[in-house]
Amino acid sequence: MTNSPGMKKAGILPGLFLTVIIAATMVVTGCENDLKDLKKISANEATKPVQRYTNVDVIWSDSAKVKAHMTSPLMLDYTKVAKPYTEMPKGVKVIFYDANLQQTCTITSEYAIRHVAEKVIELRKNVVGTNVKGETFHSDELIWDENTRQIHSDKPVHVQMTDGSILDGLNFVSDEGLNHWKFGPSTGIIHVDSKEIGQ
């Protein structure tokens, strides 16, 4: 059977149209993949620290008076994220001072993270605090709120006092110096002077 010229054109055009559709689809798919790759790269870049500091030595002051001194072997600064933060993955040491620049307590931890906008530092992993009385505080987490100038925790906190008494409790709240502190529900062993009992 012989095809007329018109029939040849009818047969060629649909094939050409199909080729154009396939090519356009490939271009669109390629663009989508490129956009996904760009978004992935951007996300990865955002999770990288903008700055990396070693042997960090930071002083916090209030009304020109030193209130805390923090040292850390490594600080990573993340500022490209929605909520900027700094991370201290190798631990920190924080020394607190009173209005007369007298040391009130020292806290160490194996890890810490500071939420910049909130002005809150979470001290985590083997957190140990010691106040001027010699009382020691152990926990997996203590949170220092720079705004309220308090230290608190919802994690279990173990306190050992100078007379050998111990307390374990939840809902711990204290001032920055760890001198005026209190618990929610707690248990412990309290040493009582036998002379005081007889009185």
C-alpha positions as CSV (number, residue, x, y, z in Angstrom):
1,M,0.0,0.0,0.0
2,T,1.4,3.4,-1.0
3,N,1.2,6.2,1.5
4,S,0.3,9.7,0.3
5,P,2.6,12.6,1.3
6,G,0.0,13.8,3.8
7,M,0.1,10.4,5.5
8,K,3.9,10.5,5.8
9,K,3.7,13.9,7.6
10,A,1.0,12.5,9.9
11,G,3.3,9.6,10.8
12,I,6.4,11.8,11.3
13,L,4.9,14.5,13.5
14,P,3.7,12.3,16.4
15,G,7.1,10.7,16.6
16,L,8.8,14.1,16.6
17,F,6.3,15.4,19.2
18,L,7.1,12.3,21.4
19,T,10.8,13.0,21.2
20,V,10.3,16.6,22.2
21,I,8.2,15.5,25.2
22,I,10.9,13.0,26.3
23,A,13.7,15.6,25.9
24,A,11.7,18.2,27.9
25,T,11.0,15.7,30.6
26,M,14.6,14.8,30.9
27,V,15.5,18.5,31.2
28,V,12.9,19.1,33.9
29,T,14.0,16.0,35.8
30,G,17.6,17.1,35.5
31,C,16.7,20.5,36.9
32,E,14.8,18.9,39.8
33,N,17.8,16.7,40.6
34,D,20.1,19.7,40.5
35,L,17.8,21.7,42.8
36,K,17.7,18.7,45.2
37,D,21.5,18.5,45.1
38,L,21.8,22.2,45.8
39,K,19.4,22.0,48.7
40,K,21.3,19.0,50.1
41,I,24.6,20.9,49.8
42,S,23.1,24.0,51.4
43,A,21.7,21.9,54.3
44,N,25.1,20.2,54.8
45,E,26.9,23.6,54.7
46,A,24.4,25.0,57.3
47,T,25.3,22.2,59.7
48,K,29.0,22.9,59.5
49,P,30.5,25.3,62.0
50,V,31.2,28.8,60.7
51,Q,34.1,29.2,63.1
52,R,36.3,26.8,65.0
53,Y,38.1,28.0,68.1
54,T,40.7,26.2,70.2
55,N,41.8,27.0,73.8
56,V,38.8,29.2,74.4
57,D,38.8,31.7,77.2
58,V,35.5,33.6,77.7
59,I,34.5,36.1,80.4
60,W,30.9,37.0,81.1
61,S,30.3,40.4,82.8
62,D,27.3,42.2,84.2
63,S,27.5,46.0,84.7
64,A,31.3,45.8,84.1
65,K,31.7,43.2,86.8
66,V,32.9,39.7,86.0
67,K,30.3,37.1,86.9
68,A,31.7,34.0,85.1
69,H,34.8,32.7,83.4
70,M,34.6,29.8,80.9
71,T,37.4,27.8,79.4
72,S,37.2,25.0,76.8
73,P,39.7,23.2,74.5
74,L,37.3,23.5,71.5
75,M,34.4,25.6,70.5
76,L,32.3,25.3,67.3
77,D,30.2,28.3,66.2
78,Y,27.1,27.6,64.2
79,T,25.5,30.8,62.9
80,K,24.0,29.7,59.6
81,V,21.2,27.7,61.3
82,A,17.7,29.1,62.2
83,K,18.6,29.1,65.9
84,P,22.4,29.9,66.2
85,Y,24.4,28.0,68.9
86,T,27.9,27.3,70.0
87,E,29.0,23.8,70.9
88,M,31.9,22.7,73.2
89,P,32.3,19.0,72.3
90,K,35.4,18.5,74.4
91,G,34.0,19.9,77.6
92,V,34.1,23.1,79.6
93,K,35.1,24.6,83.0
94,V,33.0,27.5,84.3
95,I,34.0,29.5,87.4
96,F,31.4,31.8,88.9
97,Y,32.2,35.0,90.9
98,D,30.2,37.2,93.3
99,A,30.0,41.0,93.2
100,N,33.3,41.2,95.1
101,L,35.0,39.0,92.5
102,Q,35.3,36.1,95.0
103,Q,34.9,32.7,93.5
104,T,31.6,31.1,94.4
105,C,31.7,27.8,92.6
106,T,33.2,25.8,89.8
107,I,31.4,23.5,87.3
108,T,32.9,21.1,84.8
109,S,31.3,18.9,82.1
110,E,32.4,16.7,79.2
111,Y,30.1,18.5,76.8
112,A,28.3,21.8,76.6
113,I,26.0,23.8,74.2
114,R,25.1,27.4,74.4
115,H,21.9,28.6,72.7
116,V,22.8,32.1,71.6
117,A,19.4,33.9,71.5
118,E,18.1,32.3,74.7
119,K,21.4,32.8,76.6
120,V,21.2,29.3,78.0
121,I,24.1,26.9,78.4
122,E,23.4,23.2,78.8
123,L,26.2,21.4,80.6
124,R,26.0,17.6,79.9
125,K,27.9,14.4,80.6
126,N,29.6,13.9,83.9
127,V,28.7,17.3,85.2
128,V,30.4,18.2,88.5
129,G,29.9,21.4,90.5
130,T,31.6,22.4,93.7
131,N,30.7,25.5,95.8
132,V,32.8,27.4,98.4
133,K,31.4,25.3,101.2
134,G,32.9,22.2,99.7
135,E,29.6,20.7,98.7
136,T,29.7,18.7,95.4
137,F,26.9,18.3,92.8
138,H,26.9,15.4,90.3
139,S,24.5,15.1,87.4
140,D,24.2,14.2,83.7
141,E,22.9,17.7,83.0
142,L,22.9,21.1,84.6
143,I,21.4,24.1,82.8
144,W,22.7,27.6,83.4
145,D,20.2,30.4,82.5
146,E,22.1,33.6,82.1
147,N,18.9,35.6,82.2
148,T,17.6,34.4,85.6
149,R,21.1,33.8,86.9
150,Q,20.0,30.3,88.0
151,I,21.3,26.8,87.6
152,H,18.6,24.1,87.3
153,S,18.0,20.5,86.2
154,D,15.2,18.0,85.6
155,K,17.7,15.2,85.6
156,P,18.7,13.4,88.8
157,V,21.2,15.4,90.9
158,H,23.4,13.9,93.6
159,V,24.7,16.2,96.3
160,Q,27.4,15.4,98.8
161,M,27.7,17.7,101.7
162,T,30.8,18.4,103.8
163,D,29.5,16.5,106.9
164,G,29.1,13.3,104.7
165,S,25.4,13.7,104.2
166,I,24.1,12.9,100.7
167,L,20.9,13.8,98.9
168,D,19.5,12.6,95.6
169,G,16.6,14.4,93.9
170,L,14.8,15.9,90.9
171,N,13.8,19.4,89.9
172,F,17.0,20.9,91.2
173,V,17.2,24.8,91.3
174,S,20.0,26.9,92.6
175,D,21.7,30.3,92.3
176,E,24.8,30.6,90.1
177,G,27.0,30.0,93.1
178,L,25.4,26.7,94.1
179,N,25.0,28.1,97.6
180,H,21.2,28.4,97.9
181,W,19.7,25.3,96.3
182,K,16.7,23.1,96.6
183,F,15.1,19.9,95.3
184,G,11.7,18.6,94.5
185,P,11.2,14.9,95.5
186,S,14.4,13.7,97.1
187,T,16.0,10.9,99.2
188,G,19.2,10.8,101.1
189,I,21.3,10.1,104.2
190,I,21.5,13.0,106.7
191,H,24.2,12.9,109.4
192,V,22.9,14.3,112.7
193,D,25.2,15.2,115.7
194,S,24.3,13.0,118.6
195,K,24.7,16.0,121.0
196,E,22.0,17.8,119.1
197,I,19.6,14.8,119.5
198,G,20.1,14.7,123.3
199,Q,19.3,18.4,123.6
